[in-house]
Amino acid sequence: MFKKVLIANRGEIAVRVIRACRDLGISSVAVYSDFDRDSLHTRLADEAYYIGDSPATESYLAVERILEVGRNSGADAIHPGYGFLAENSSFASAVIDSGMTWIGPSPDAIAAMGDKVAARKMAESAGFPPVPGTLEMIESPAEIVDFANKYGWPVAIKASAGGGGKGMRIVHSADEAEQAFVSARREAASYFGNDAVYLERYIQRPRHVEVQVLADLHGNAVWVGERDCSCQRKHQKVIEESPCPSISEETRKALGEAALRLVRASGYVSAGTVECLVDESDNFYFLEMNTRIQVEHCVTEEVFDLDLVATQIRIAAGESLEISQENLVADGHAIECRINAEDPSQGFMPTPGLITAWRMPQGPGIRVDAGYEAGLEVGQFYDNLVAKIIAHGRTRDEARARMLRALDETVIEGISTNIPLHKAILTHPEFIEAKHYTRFIEEDLDLNALAKPRPSASRAAEALSRQRVIVEVGSKRFDVNVYIPESADGSGAGAGAARPRTASALGRYKPKPPIGQQVRESATAVPGTITAPMQGTIVQINVEEGQEVSAGQALCILEAMKMENQISADISGRVKEIKCKVGDTVGAGETLVILE
Ligand code: MV4
């Protein structure tokens, strides 16, 4: 077994891998950026090394820096987590060339599955039918029309170097083909550096079901159930569960066996996920294979009582799989909610900022994998996942009830989260009956009706002081928060005096200026003065000085936490001044455009 493992990641997955290392008696090495100097993974690892500036390209994607830390710290192996370098075959090769073990599949397998056209061919030859479509890249819009004449509209155009639906275009008729082809190729070139695109029949109302597989270096392979990830928004999974509630036992078995055929045919080793679409008649089709541990691996761990991350590490160290297929029987049901720093009542705007209060749920059937705690800041540089709550029960209904209880117990202040969205989904009849499909979140939920997040503590920290008061009304006890303006409070001490912050109780809270929150709340909106709603980077400017614009028209795009946010005109008028340029990092409240 390895003595020391470097974790080339951050946030909750870095914490998860550190835990697996500790369980296995392996020493852990964290790497961190400027922004993460105080973060949970930095502090939890046995050793931690600074690798660079906050932007991921300067730190978590800085291959040479990470390899250098690996060598200097004496790490035997590198675990990449998910995202960042996890599916970068050159990085996997470089790790191996540096004399360390790569905890993951071979660089060849990563490259083969990263090429979605090659992966479709491989699935086809392994007897796992891919979504009907082309097995080669297409060269002209005429091929879209030919394809539709054979299979019917709509048709999906996908990037061969893409994945996860990024850059996917749906074409409904021949007159849309040309434009969709050109823009899909342009987007593929700019996002993935490769303009190859291919076609798939667009499956109506599909479910997204994925099979977890494990394979060792000795030819043993198993499938560890499946997960349903049909609850997505903009190709981001929101809730995942295992087992899939809507397929028959027969389909489940056929799916698992098809995934194993693909694993065997491709010689795949390590943990992996075979993603499928399942149509309304329970036909399933290969979509793509992910060659990493996934965010949602925890639901599988709960129903199979298995540590997938530890198993990945054991496989990389050359151990044989101890588990046999017959012994892999799902115990009950598990559901995972991804808790994101975003505001579903404001178009899912990312909400970076300082976490001023943080209480995670506990009790029967609840697991939390988190990357944050009180006193830490959620920044604009990385994704907006702050925690995963996983509920396990004997049945889906029990898991769902436990999740609702857990969401009610959860307290996160200072930033907005998508907890109100989770509550709306979990109580919606479509979800309860497991009939949710592709456009469930956008079409079936009333997002405007979602409860507004409670007044944030960062607002309280600025101008208001919070007092917790116990009130008895008709002898019934109420626990009430009263927000009192600091001037009226008299103490001048603000919220800190009303209740000690959790992190200061830990003795390590260092106040940092909250980004994102303070200015947004204190800025009084001046009509025509367009300000940044959060800290971020200007990636596009759509207007010129002197141009006439109408209210609601897009002025520029601000990127924060890997999400693009459209900044629109609040009034109709003329662009008087543009105060930013593409590439600028702007702070919350900073003036971007002035209209007159
Ligand atoms: C599709 C599809 C329909 N037809 N491909 C791709 C990646 C994943 N994020 C969703 N993707 C889809 N690919 C074809 N040929 C529909 C989706 C899809 C989806 C599928 C199941 C459940 C929810 C979904 C939400 C958006 C898109």
Residues whose N, C-alpha, C, O or C-beta is under 5 A from the ligand:
A	BS01	MV4	V131 A156 G164 G165 E200 R201 Y202 I203 P206 R207 H208 C229 S230 Q232 H235 Y437 T438
